């Protein structure tokens, strides 16, 4: 981090009240310094860069006008809250951002009173803001203003529209700020995105609307003016304003990088009652040329050299996501029924090759996980073979659709669940640790996890030849440099395997933690500890378990997810059903929300790394 003396104005801002003390003409310099501070920090401590550079002026203006923490400011998705954190007393700790025992990369209620609501999943801010505004009204709190800052991509989520509908009908006193940069992680898609572009460029309508709103107070004449305004608006735009149809007063669009104008506009809106929406146009990556030119790559880059924009990791490391993407292209070339569906995670899910090779069979449906699953179900009904690609943490949002729209109808949809298990620096909102426990109870659903890259390929091939819903979960980690692209082998569904034979105790796992199990077993004499890759959580390999129960008096299960409800629980349940005389120690993510850190740090915290597994065995094994 550069010395504080390079941030003449920023170094004076320790709380939002300090922004209010600054002369107005110093606000642009504060924004420039804040933007450079974020860039400097990101060079060595990577995080979400592009989105944060785009909201610097907006964040400064919000804290200039509103009175947090009494006023509530909610950031949706939350990965654009770096400026907010720096301006609310966390500048000195910002070098710990996304690190173990450091500050979270997302707003977190426990971390600061200025973080009004914990966010990390898209489209939640308007609902939360409506709840807060309603509570303030019921309690008679006239001084509380509530603001939801939501991006154009997050606005596409169904929950956001549900909240707009409710808030407009309730006439709640709240402000929604639409941060419109036409980007999510990938470019924003869909009709809403196109609509925003249309009203953004309609200067005639916006000039007329501003005059009409400010003409009179809340009386009969103004209502007549509004009716006339709506008629003129329809004539000018040939369509009604979506937000005003929800009973929101629409203002904008305004330049999201003119901090002085933003302060003026927000100051005016501060005094207006009822549901309001301010449309702000911003540029993702603003102020750093490389980030502006390639907004996808600079959404969350690794460490980089600031002057040249060169990433410090010279070569991109192959990931499990890449293995999936390349495998899917191979299979799609053979089978014209195969399609890929993703809710705004095409790049992260490894679908860039599929997009290039088979664009007509690759569907990015926007930030809409529920829709992605049911859309996939519709494809399956008509004979397509959809691979629905989601991150584990976002799969949670489509739990009902997986049950009702896919599993209940036994449709052949393959769920590719990326970022399964402990994901690291994105923290509690993004840990992919609940999918196994949540979905193990769902009939008709196969659940599998590969221990190696070749296992992943074979499971994808096996899933493509199945007949019902099939879920494959895999981690956020790099893949082996080679040796993973061998011929396909169809695996027997529900069949595990022995990786290492033992006599005193056995470690049972599935997926990537099989490697930790093997390392733990190697800490004991040869032949002492057996290791088994169960490979399938559902159906469970009961035949293999019968053999294991007969061989070993002590079992240690290791879950790459919550310990309650996952593999360990399944093994204990089966042992109880068959009255097996075996002691089972279950390791996995404990019953609390795991915060940020490297995957290695978090595995150690949860007792699932090799040394912790070995220590558990030492404590439980009988003395020789």
C-alpha positions in Angstrom: 0.0 0.0 0.0 1.3 3.4 -0.9 2.1 5.8 2.0 -0.8 7.8 3.5 0.9 11.0 2.5 0.0 10.2 -1.1 -3.7 10.4 -0.1 -4.0 14.0 1.2 -7.8 14.1 1.4 -8.5 10.4 1.9 -6.2 10.3 5.0 -8.5 12.8 6.7 -11.6 10.6 6.2 -12.0 8.1 9.0 -15.8 8.2 9.2 -18.6 9.4 6.9 -19.0 12.6 9.0 -15.5 13.6 7.8 -16.8 13.7 4.2 -19.5 16.2 5.2 -16.8 18.5 6.5 -14.9 18.7 3.2 -15.5 21.6 0.8 -17.5 20.5 -2.1 -14.7 21.3 -4.5 -12.5 18.7 -2.8 -14.9 15.8 -3.4 -13.5 15.0 -6.9 -10.0 14.8 -5.4 -11.3 12.5 -2.7 -12.8 10.2 -5.3 -9.5 10.2 -7.3 -7.5 9.3 -4.2 -10.0 6.6 -3.1 -10.0 5.0 -6.6 -6.2 4.9 -6.6 -6.2 3.5 -3.1 -8.4 0.6 -4.2 -6.2 0.0 -7.3 -3.0 0.0 -5.2 -4.5 -2.4 -2.6 -5.7 -4.8 -5.4 -2.2 -5.1 -6.9 -1.0 -7.2 -4.1 -4.2 -8.3 -2.4 -6.6 -9.3 -5.2 -10.3 -8.8 -4.9 -13.3 -7.5 -6.9 -11.8 -4.6 -8.7 -13.9 -3.5 -11.7 -17.2 -3.1 -9.8 -15.6 -1.1 -7.0 -13.9 1.3 -9.3 -17.3 2.0 -10.9 -19.1 3.2 -7.7 -16.5 5.5 -6.1 -18.3 8.7 -6.8 -21.7 7.2 -5.9 -20.4 5.9 -2.6 -18.8 9.3 -1.7 -22.0 11.1 -2.6 -24.2 8.7 -0.5 -22.1 9.2 2.6 -22.0 13.0 2.0 -25.8 13.2 1.9 -27.1 10.4 4.0 -26.4 9.9 7.7 -25.2 6.3 8.2 -25.5 4.3 10.3 -28.8 5.8 11.3 -29.7 5.8 7.6 -29.4 2.4 6.0 -27.4 1.9 2.8 -27.5 -1.6 1.3 -25.1 -2.7 -1.4 -26.3 -5.4 -3.8 -24.5 -7.8 -4.5 -22.0 -6.3 -2.1 -18.8 -6.9 -4.0 -18.8 -3.1 -4.9 -18.6 -2.0 -1.2 -14.8 -1.4 -1.0 -15.2 2.4 -1.1 -17.9 2.1 1.6 -15.6 0.0 3.8 -12.7 2.4 3.4 -14.8 5.4 4.2 -16.4 3.9 7.3 -13.4 3.3 9.5 -11.8 0.3 7.9 -9.1 2.0 5.8 -6.3 0.9 8.3 -7.5 -2.7 8.0 -8.2 -2.8 4.3 -4.9 -4.7 3.7 -6.6 -7.6 5.5 -9.5 -7.6 3.0 -10.6 -11.2 2.2 -7.8 -12.7 4.3 -8.1 -15.1 7.2 -9.3 -13.3 10.3 -9.4 -10.1 8.2 -12.3 -8.0 7.0 -14.9 -9.6 4.6 -14.9 -8.8 0.9 -18.7 -8.2 1.3 -20.8 -6.2 3.7 -21.1 -7.9 7.0 -23.4 -6.8 9.9 -21.0 -8.3 12.5 -18.1 -6.3 11.1 -19.4 -2.8 11.2 -22.5 -0.9 12.2 -22.3 0.8 8.8 -22.9 -2.5 7.0 -26.7 -2.3 7.2 -27.3 -5.7 5.7 -25.1 -8.7 4.8 -25.0 -9.3 1.1 -23.2 -11.6 -1.3 -26.0 -13.1 -3.4 -27.7 -10.9 -5.9 -31.1 -9.2 -6.0 -31.8 -9.1 -2.2 -31.3 -5.4 -1.5 -34.7 -4.1 -2.4 -36.5 -6.7 -0.2 -34.2 -5.9 2.8 -34.6 -2.1 2.2 -38.4 -2.5 2.1 -38.3 -4.4 5.4 -36.2 -1.7 7.1 -38.3 1.1 5.7 -41.5 -0.6 6.9 -40.0 -1.2 10.4 -39.0 2.5 10.6 -42.5 3.6 9.7 -44.1 1.2 12.2 -41.8 2.4 15.0 -42.3 6.1 14.2 -38.7 6.6 13.2 -39.0 9.6 10.9 -35.3 10.2 10.6 -34.3 6.8 9.0 -33.7 6.9 5.3 -33.2 3.5 3.5 -31.2 3.2 0.3 -30.7 0.1 -1.9 -27.9 0.2 -4.4 -28.5 -2.5 -7.0 -26.8 -3.2 -10.3 -28.6 -3.6 -13.6 -27.6 -7.3 -13.7 -29.0 -7.9 -10.2 -32.2 -6.2 -11.1 -32.8 -9.0 -13.5 -33.3 -11.4 -10.6 -36.9 -12.3 -9.9 -36.6 -11.4 -6.2 -35.8 -7.8 -7.2 -39.0 -7.6 -9.2 -41.0 -9.1 -6.4 -39.7 -6.5 -4.0 -40.3 -3.6 -6.5 -43.9 -4.8 -6.8 -44.4 -5.0 -3.1 -42.6 -1.7 -2.3 -44.6 0.2 -4.9 -47.9 -1.1 -3.6 -46.8 -0.3 0.0 -45.7 3.2 -0.9 -42.7 2.7 1.3 -40.3 5.6 1.9 -37.2 4.3 0.3 -34.7 5.0 -2.5 -33.5 2.5 -5.0 -30.3 3.4 -6.8 -29.9 1.5 -10.1 -26.2 1.3 -10.8 -26.4 0.7 -14.6 -23.1 -0.3 -16.1 -24.6 -2.9 -18.5 -22.3 -5.5 -16.9 -22.5 -8.3 -14.3 -19.5 -10.5 -14.2 -20.1 -11.1 -17.8 -22.0 -8.6 -20.0 -25.6 -8.1 -18.8 -28.2 -9.9 -20.9 -31.9 -9.8 -21.4 -34.8 -7.4 -22.1 -34.3 -5.4 -19.0 -30.7 -4.6 -20.0 -31.9 -3.4 -23.4 -34.7 -1.4 -21.8 -32.3 0.4 -19.5 -30.2 1.4 -22.5 -33.3 2.7 -24.3 -34.4 5.0 -21.5 -30.9 6.0 -20.7 -30.6 7.5 -24.2 -34.0 9.2 -24.2 -33.0 12.8 -23.3 -36.4 14.2 -24.4 -38.3 12.1 -21.9 -36.0 12.8 -19.0 -36.1 16.6 -19.5 -39.9 16.6 -19.7 -40.2 14.3 -16.6 -38.0 16.3 -14.4 -40.0 19.5 -15.2 -43.3 17.7 -14.5 -42.3 16.2 -11.1 -41.0 19.6 -9.8 -43.9 21.7 -11.1 -46.3 21.3 -8.2 -46.7 19.7 -4.8 -48.9 16.7 -4.0 -52.3 17.9 -5.2 -55.0 17.4 -7.8 -53.3 19.6 -10.3 -50.1 17.7 -10.1 -52.0 14.4 -10.6 -53.4 15.9 -13.8 -49.9 16.9 -14.8 -48.7 13.4 -14.2 -51.4 11.9 -16.4 -50.4 14.3 -19.1 -46.8 13.4 -18.5 -47.5 9.7 -18.9 -49.2 10.4 -22.2 -46.3 12.4 -23.5 -43.8 9.8 -22.2 -45.6 7.1 -24.2 -45.6 9.3 -27.3 -41.9 10.0 -26.9 -40.7 6.5 -25.9 -43.5 4.5 -27.5 -43.7 2.6 -24.1 -44.4 3.2 -20.5 -41.7 3.5 -17.8 -41.2 0.1 -16.1 -40.4 1.6 -12.7 -43.3 4.0 -12.7 -45.5 1.1 -13.5 -44.4 -0.2 -10.1 -45.4 3.1 -8.5 -41.8 4.2 -8.2 -40.9 7.8 -9.0 -38.2 7.5 -11.6 -35.3 10.0 -11.8 -32.4 9.9 -14.2 -30.4 8.8 -15.8 -27.5 10.8 -14.2 -23.8 10.6 -14.7 -22.5 8.3 -11.9 -19.0 9.8 -12.1 -19.9 13.4 -11.5 -19.7 13.4 -7.7 -20.9 17.0 -7.3 -24.0 16.5 -9.4 -24.7 13.2 -7.5 -24.6 15.1 -4.2 -27.0 17.6 -5.6 -29.5 15.0 -6.9 -29.3 12.8 -3.8 -29.8 15.9 -1.6 -33.0 16.7 -3.5 -34.2 13.1 -3.3 -33.5 13.0 0.5 -36.5 15.3 1.0 -38.9 13.4 -1.3 -41.2 10.8 0.4 -42.3 7.5 -1.0 -40.7 4.9 -3.2 -38.1 6.5 -5.6 -35.6 5.1 -8.1 -32.5 7.0 -9.3 -31.0 5.6 -12.5 -27.2 6.1 -12.4 -25.0 5.4 -15.3 -21.5 4.2 -14.5 -18.5 2.5 -16.1 -17.2 -0.7 -14.6 -13.5 -0.3 -14.0 -13.7 3.5 -14.2 -10.3 5.3 -13.8 -8.1 2.3 -14.6 -7.7 2.0 -18.4 -7.0 -1.7 -18.5 -10.1 -2.4 -16.4 -12.3 -0.2 -18.6 -11.1 -1.9 -21.7 -11.6 -5.5 -20.5 -14.3 -5.4 -17.9 -14.8 -9.2 -17.7 -11.1 -10.0 -17.1 -10.8 -7.2 -14.5 -14.0 -8.1 -12.5 -11.8 -10.0 -10.0 -8.3 -10.2 -11.3 -5.4 -11.7 -9.4 -2.3 -9.7 -8.4 -1.1 -7.4 -11.1 1.4 -4.7 -12.0 -0.3 -1.4 -11.9 1.6 0.6 -14.6 1.5 -2.2 -17.2 -1.7 -4.0 -16.3 0.2 -7.3 -16.4 -1.0 -10.1 -14.3 1.7 -11.5 -12.1 0.7 -15.1 -12.8 2.1 -15.3 -16.3 0.1 -18.4 -17.3 -3.5 -19.1 -16.5 -3.7 -22.3 -14.4 -6.1 -24.9 -15.6 -9.0 -25.4 -13.2 -11.7 -28.1 -12.6 -14.0 -25.6 -14.3 -11.8 -25.6 -17.4 -11.7 -29.4 -17.4 -15.5 -29.4 -17.3 -15.8 -26.8 -20.1 -13.5 -28.6 -22.5 -15.1 -32.0 -21.7 -18.6 -30.6 -22.4 -17.4 -29.3 -25.8 -16.2 -32.8 -26.7 -19.5 -34.4 -25.7 -21.5 -31.6 -27.4 -19.7 -32.3 -30.7 -20.9 -35.9 -30.5 -24.4 -35.3 -29.1 -26.6 -32.5 -30.6 -29.0 -32.7 -27.7 -26.4 -31.3 -25.2 -27.0 -27.7 -24.2 -25.4 -25.5 -21.5 -27.4 -23.2 -19.2 -25.8 -20.7 -16.7 -27.2 -17.9 -14.6 -24.6 -15.2 -15.5 -21.6 -17.4 -14.7 -20.4 -18.4 -18.2 -16.8 -17.4 -17.7 -16.5 -18.7 -14.1 -18.2 -22.0 -15.0 -15.7 -22.7 -17.8 -18.3 -22.3 -20.6 -16.3 -19.9 -22.8 -15.3 -22.8 -25.2 -19.0 -23.9 -25.4 -20.0 -20.3 -26.1 -17.6 -20.1 -29.0 -18.2 -23.6 -30.5 -21.9 -23.9 -29.9 -23.4 -20.5 -29.2 -26.8 -21.6 -30.3 -26.8 -24.3 -27.5 -25.3 -22.1 -24.7 -27.8 -20.1 -22.7 -26.8 -17.3 -20.2 -30.1 -16.5 -18.6 -28.9 -13.7 -16.3 -28.8 -13.7 -12.5 -31.8 -16.0 -12.2 -30.9 -19.4 -10.7 -34.5 -20.5 -10.2 -35.3 -19.7 -13.8 -32.1 -21.4 -15.0 -33.2 -24.7 -13.4 -36.8 -24.7 -14.6 -35.6 -23.5 -18.1 -33.3 -26.5 -18.1 -36.3 -28.7 -17.1 -38.2 -27.3 -20.1 -35.3 -28.2 -22.4 -35.3 -31.7 -21.0 -39.0 -32.2 -21.6 -38.5 -31.6 -25.3 -35.6 -34.0 -25.6 -32.6 -31.8 -25.0 -29.8 -32.8 -22.6 -29.2 -29.6 -20.5 -26.1 -29.2 -18.3 -27.2 -26.6 -15.8 -24.0 -24.9 -14.5 -24.1 -23.1 -11.1 -21.9 -22.3 -8.2 -22.8 -24.3 -5.1 -23.6 -21.2 -3.1 -26.1 -20.0 -5.8 -27.6 -23.4 -6.3 -29.2 -22.9 -2.9 -31.5 -20.4 -4.4 -33.1 -23.0 -6.7 -33.8 -25.6 -4.1 -37.5 -25.7 -4.8 -37.0 -25.8 -8.6 -34.6 -28.8 -8.3 -37.2 -30.7 -6.3 -40.4 -29.6 -8.0 -39.5 -29.0 -11.6 -36.7 -31.6 -12.1 -36.5 -34.4 -9.5 -40.3 -34.8 -9.1 -40.6 -35.3 -12.8 -37.4 -37.4 -13.0 -36.1 -35.2 -15.9 -32.7 -35.7 -17.3 -31.0 -32.5 -16.2 -27.3 -32.6 -15.3 -26.3 -30.1 -12.6 -22.7 -29.1 -12.7 -22.0 -27.6 -9.3 -18.9 -25.5 -9.3 -17.1 -24.0 -6.3 -18.3 -26.9 -4.1 -16.8 -27.1 -0.6 -14.7 -24.4 1.0 -14.0 -21.7 -1.6 -11.7 -19.4 0.3 -11.5 -15.7 0.2 -15.1 -14.8 -0.8 -16.1 -15.9 2.7 -19.3 -17.0 4.3 -21.7 -15.9 1.6 -19.9 -18.0 -1.0 -18.8 -21.2 0.8 -20.3 -24.1 -1.2 -20.8 -26.3 1.9 -24.6 -26.9 2.1 -25.5 -28.6 -1.2 -24.9 -32.3 -0.1 -26.8 -32.0 3.1 -29.6 -30.1 1.5 -30.1 -32.3 -1.5 -29.3 -35.8 -0.2 -33.0 -36.2 0.8 -34.3 -35.5 -2.8 -35.6 -38.6 -4.5 -34.4 -39.5 -8.0 -31.3 -37.3 -7.7 -27.8 -38.8 -8.2 -25.1 -36.9 -6.3 -21.4 -37.5 -7.2 -18.1 -35.8 -6.7 -14.8 -36.5 -8.5 -11.5 -37.0 -6.7 -9.4 -36.3 -9.9 -9.8 -34.5 -13.2 -10.2 -37.8 -15.1 -12.9 -38.7 -12.6 -14.7 -35.5 -13.5 -14.6 -36.3 -17.2 -15.9 -39.8 -16.6 -18.7 -38.5 -14.3 -19.7 -36.0 -17.0 -19.8 -38.8 -19.6 -21.7 -41.1 -17.2 -24.2 -38.3 -16.4 -24.8 -37.7 -20.1 -25.8 -41.4 -20.5 -28.0 -41.5 -17.5 -31.8 -41.1 -17.5 -32.7 -38.8 -14.6 -31.4 -35.8 -12.7 -27.7 -36.1 -12.0 -25.6 -33.7 -9.9 -21.8 -33.4 -10.0 -20.0 -31.2 -7.5 -16.4 -30.1 -7.9 -14.1 -27.7 -6.2 -12.6 -24.3 -6.9 -9.0 -25.4 -7.3 -6.4 -25.8 -10.0 -6.3 -29.0 -12.0 -3.3 -31.2 -12.9 -1.2 -29.9 -15.8 -1.9 -33.0 -17.9 -3.1 -36.6 -17.9 -6.8 -35.7 -17.4 -8.0 -35.9 -21.0 -8.0 -39.7 -21.5 -10.7 -41.8 -23.1 -14.1 -41.7 -21.4 -15.2 -44.5 -19.1 -18.8 -44.9 -18.1 -18.8 -45.4 -14.3 -21.2 -47.6 -12.4 -23.6 -45.3 -10.6 -23.4 -45.7 -6.8 -20.1 -47.5 -6.8 -17.2 -46.4 -4.7 -13.6 -47.7 -4.6 -10.7 -48.5 -2.3 -7.7 -46.2 -2.7 -5.5 -47.8 0.0 -6.0 -51.0 2.0 -5.6 -50.9 5.8 -6.4 -53.0 8.9 -6.9 -50.7 12.0 -9.0 -47.9 10.7 -10.3 -46.4 7.5 -10.9 -42.9 6.1 -14.0 -42.4 4.0 -14.3 -39.4 1.7 -15.4 -38.3 -1.7 -14.2 -35.7 -4.1 -11.1 -33.5 -3.6 -10.6 -34.4 0.1 -9.6 -37.9 -0.9 -6.1 -36.4 -1.4 -6.1 -35.1 2.2 -7.2 -38.6 3.3 -4.3 -40.3 1.5 -1.8 -37.8 3.0 -3.2 -38.5 6.4 -3.0 -42.3 5.9 0.6 -41.9 4.8 1.5 -40.6 8.3 1.0 -44.1 9.7 2.8 -47.3 9.1 2.1 -49.0 5.8 -1.1 -51.0 5.8 -2.4 -49.4 9.0 -5.0 -47.0 7.6 -7.4 -47.7 4.7 -8.7 -45.0 2.4 -11.9 -45.2 0.4 -13.4 -42.8 -2.2 -17.1 -43.2 -1.9 -17.5 -41.1 -5.1 -21.3 -41.1 -4.9 -23.2 -39.6 -2.0 -26.4 -40.9 -3.5 -26.9 -43.7 -4.2 -24.6 -44.8 -1.4 -22.4 -47.8 -2.1 -23.9 -50.1 0.6 -22.1 -53.1 -0.7 -18.7 -51.4 -0.2 -19.8 -50.1 3.2 -20.7 -53.7 4.3 -17.2 -54.7 3.5 -15.7 -51.7 5.3 -17.9 -52.4 8.4 -16.6 -56.0 8.5 -12.9 -54.9 8.2 -12.5 -51.9 10.5 -13.7 -51.0 14.0 -13.0 -47.3 13.5 -14.0 -45.1 10.6 -13.3 -41.4 10.0 -15.5 -39.7 7.4 -14.4 -36.4 5.9 -16.9 -34.1 4.2 -16.1 -31.3 1.9 -19.2 -29.6 3.3 -21.1 -29.4 6.5 -20.6 -32.3 8.8 -24.3 -32.5 9.6 -26.2 -34.2 6.9 -23.5 -35.1 4.4 -21.4 -38.3 3.8 -20.6 -38.9 7.4 -24.3 -38.7 8.4 -25.2 -41.1 5.5 -22.6 -43.6 6.7 -23.8 -43.4 10.3 -27.5 -43.8 9.2 -26.6 -46.9 7.2 -24.5 -48.4 10.0 -27.5 -47.9 12.4 -29.8 -49.6 9.9 -27.6 -52.7 9.6 -26.6 -52.7 13.3 -22.9 -52.5 12.4 -20.5 -52.5 15.4 -18.3 -49.7 14.2 -17.3 -46.3 15.6 -17.7 -43.4 13.2 -16.0 -40.1 13.7 -17.4 -37.4 11.4 -15.2 -34.6 10.1 -16.5 -31.7 8.1 -17.5 -28.0 8.3 -18.7 -27.3 11.8 -22.1 -25.9 12.7 -21.2 -22.2 12.1 -20.6 -20.0 9.1 -17.0 -20.2 8.0 -15.5 -16.8 7.1 -12.8 -15.9 4.6 -9.3 -17.3 4.2 -7.4 -19.5 1.8 -8.8 -23.0 1.2 -5.9 -24.5 3.1 -6.4 -22.2 6.1 -10.1 -23.1 6.2 -9.6 -26.8 5.9 -7.3 -26.6 8.9 -9.8 -24.6 10.9 -12.5 -27.2 10.1 -10.2 -30.1 11.0 -10.3 -31.5 7.4 -6.7 -31.2 6.4 -4.4 -34.1 6.4 -2.7 -33.4 9.8 -6.1 -32.8 11.5 -7.5 -36.1 10.0 -4.4 -37.9 11.3 -4.7 -36.4 14.7 -8.3 -37.5 15.0 -7.1 -41.1 14.1 -4.4 -40.9 16.8 -6.9 -39.9 19.4 -9.4 -42.5 18.6 -7.3 -45.6 17.7 -6.8 -48.0 20.6 -3.3 -48.3 22.0 -1.3 -51.0 20.4 
